[in-house]
Amino acid sequence: MYSPSFRFRRLRRTGALRQMMQETHLRAEDFILPLFVEEDITAPVPVASMPGVMRYPESDLGAQVKHAWAQGIRAVLLFGVSTHKDACGTDSWQENGLLARMIRLAKEAVPEMTVISDNCFCEYTDHGHCGVVADDDVDNDKTLRNLQKQVVAAARAGADMIAPSGMMDGMIGAIREALDEAGFSQVPVMSYSTKFASAFYGPFRDAVDSTFKGTRASYQMNPANGREALAESLMDEAEGADILMVKPGLAYLDVLAAIRQHSHLPLAVYQVSGEYAMVKAAAAAGVIDEQAVVMESLLAFKRAGADLIISYHALDAIQWLNQQ
């Protein structure tokens, strides 16, 4: 009878041995928590397609940041839900616009919190596109000029990090130039460097109350293109990005791993609204163990090469980690 000379199961025999041999680990510091802030509301508004996620009034933002800090979150990513929309998203670069106000509120609540500004125009334009629309498409270079104004406004308001999500060509070079010229050379940029035109974003439109119709396929990436995905991130690294990102997460672990193999920069992944909503729906239907599936997914991101994870599960994940 054959007997294997080496047995992998020897090191899986007990819980203590399995913990000793575990290669990939999650920490509270790995997580970035997205928060949605809406103008002109007085109480939190539940996001119907994302159970447990709220759009908060400005008056509640400070309390939410304090709560996140107390739970172990060390970075928040802020999204504004504006009621002052126009064709170019001009409110987003006003000194007292929503973007600037929510950054100041978050920093005042917990000065030690790393406050990250999501820099795009889709929440601030009346058409919902990520920049200036011309000839039924987004004008790349006009959008870059507006983006430069937006990121300087965010930095002046106290943002610790800029996170541009619009997938405009040259956006990192333009942002770095604007920040440096305005005296903010110390502010890092976390680029949405490989962002796909994905069906997984659907619930996010509920979260930001978007009426967007159409497609962003002319500027976000084709989900079929792995080599281009790597090239996008490497281009942003060359232009001066401090952190790279892949969005969405679970369907693009191969892309995450490829970027990790070719770049030594910190690497983030965004576990997006559709990923979150699917887990919540399946758990509510009783067909999966929510905690087990979430933690397995988060470990997959780390195993593929992510250093940072942007996730709506972040607070729950930290609680589960503390219970281990």
Disulfide bonds with the S-S distance in Angstrom:
none
